[in-house]
Amino acid sequence: MRATKNMIKEKNNFILLLLVILFLISGNDSIAQGNMVQSNQMRLGTGIVRIAEAGQIADSVNVWGDVQNSGRFLLPRGTTLTDLISYAGGPVLFRSGDVVIDWSVIKLNVTITTINEDNQKEFKQYTFMYSNEIPNEFSNYKLKNNDVVVFQVKRKRNWRDYLQVIGPIATTLMTTILLYDRIQRTF
């Protein structure tokens, strides 16, 4: 029995060694040289996303608000606001039930907070309507280290928004009135 287990173990070790040799012979010896090929985007932990390649000069930018993936992004130096929006997965979609809200009435407000050389906060605000062309500032603004970028998606209110507020209030009020009436009748 032991002889059979040892033979199986030796066979598995031989197969593993053979696979490593085939991998190295195939010309892909970057792992053997310590040059792991990295993906362009990698999550380092909860809320931290590395976009910059290993060894590349990177800036750390905080992304907050109405985007698909918010968090702290490690970006290559000189990344533009347009690139950041793409890395963050774009603005969130507004859905109500099975209906997707019309994007032509939605606008994206972008606020960038930067700390200048005098340790003073500077604010820059940009607005983009989906029915208009993309502002040049989105492509020209280069993000800096420790910038805080806040995205806010706004849309015009419709009757469903008002109903979502008024509905629970009216339900609570009517339930209270009915309970009060039932209590009065029993006593």
C-alpha positions, 0 to 999 in steps of 0.5 A: 500500500505504501509503495503504491502511494509513493509511486503516485506521489513520485508520478505527480512530482514528475508531472509537475516538474515536466509542466514547469520545464515545458512552460520555461521552454515555451519562451515565457520565462518572465516569471523565472526572471521575476517579471510577472506580467500584471493586468492593467487594473488590479484590486489591492483591497477593499476600495483600492484599485491599481491602474498604474503598472508596477514600476510606473510613477503613479498618483493616488486619487480618491474617487467618491460619489455616483460611479460604478466603482468608487475608492482610491485609485493608483493612476499613472501620472498624467491621467485625465478626468476622462480616463478616470471616469472610464476606470471608475466604470462610468456614472451609475445608472438610474433605474426605476423598476424596469424603466431606465431613465432617459440619459438625455435629461441627466447631467454629471457634476464633477468636483475636484479638490486639490491642495496647492503648494500653500496647503490651500484647498482649490475646487474645480467644478465641471458639468456635463450634460449627456445631450451635449458634447464632452467638455474639453476640460475632461480631456485636458485636466491632468489629475494630481496626487491626492486629488479628491474627485466627487461625481454627482449624477443629477436628473430632473425629478418626475412624478415617481420621485414625488410618489416615493416620498408621499406614498409612505407618508400617506400610508403611515397617516392612513394606518394611524387614523384607522388604528385610532378609529378601531381603538375608539370603537372598542372602548 
